[in-house]
Structure formats: C-alpha cells, structure tokens
Amino acid sequence: MACLCGATTVYHGTHETLRCLRPMPVRNYNSIGAWFTSTPWHAATFYGPNVYAVDLPPGRYLEAHTDKFNEFFLNWPLAGKTLLQWQVDYLKKHAPGTPAYDVHAKAIIRQIMLDGEYIAAFRAMIERAGYQGIVWLNSRIDLRKGDPPHDVYVAFLREPLCHLRLQ
C-alpha cells in the first residue's frame, strides 16, 4: 500500500481544455478513475499537449504488483461471474504470467478489461478495502524503450477535482 501522507503533485495530460476533472461512469479499465503521471514530460509525451498539475489529497493507494494490465486486472472470483465457463477454464490453463499464456487468453483478458460491469466491480472491491485509487511505482506503462520510468496514479474521484494548474 502506498500512502500519500501529504498532497502529492501529479500531472494529467489531455487534448482537451479542462476546468475540472469530474467523476465519470466506469465503462472500461481506462475509465476506472482519473489517470495521472509523476512528471509533466510523461503527461505531455504520452497523453496530450495540455498538461495540468493536480495536488492529489492524502489517501491510501493500492500499490499495483505489476505493470502488466493482463495480470493486474484479472480477478478470479469476478472473472468467474463475468466470463463463460469455457473461458474461465481456458484462462486457468493459460493464465497471464505463465508460459502457456497465448493470444486466445489475451483476448479473454481484453474482454474483461473492456467490460464496464467487471471493471466497476473491480474498482468497488478496491474501494471497499479502503483505497482511494491505484499506483504503479516506477512504472513502464506506455513507455518506449529508453524512456525513464514514472509513477502512474489512478484516483477514484467522488467529487470534481478543480484545482488544476495548466503547465
């Protein structure tokens, strides 16, 4: 668990002009919350030319164990409720992170990552455990070879975040 004991300045890159970041309905893993990075360079390079600095309030963030979304977003109890039985059986034999992981298993994982109900339940599970979001420390998410790592945050917004500073 990562504790943001004081406000942590993070950056949100976008192609839009923003006044506030607002809570959004969860439609897939990209909308599980508001995404931020630890540097303005990463925000501008990978997410959009309009970079906003945001002070995330103190809170508890679930420290992700891997940058590999196919491993991180797989939750067996939720998958069992979401997928067809043959898909669950296939994933058990071809799980992410194993040598048997293949394109068919990857397609099944992609299906649940794009499933709004699955991702909403995944987020709710994290929130019930007392977390305000997720953090990938020293992440390689979205990076090209040679780019420096960055911290990636997803904040589960309950109300608008309006103290944005255009960089």
Protein Blocks (a to p, Z undefined) as FASTA:
>chain_A
ZZdfbacddddddfbdcfbdcddddfbfklnpccddfbfklmmmmnojbdcddddddddd
dddfbfblklmmpcfklmmmmmcfklmmmmmmmgghiaklcfklmmmmmmmmmmmklmmm
mmmmmmmnopabdcdehiaehiaehiacddddddddfbdcfbbccZZ
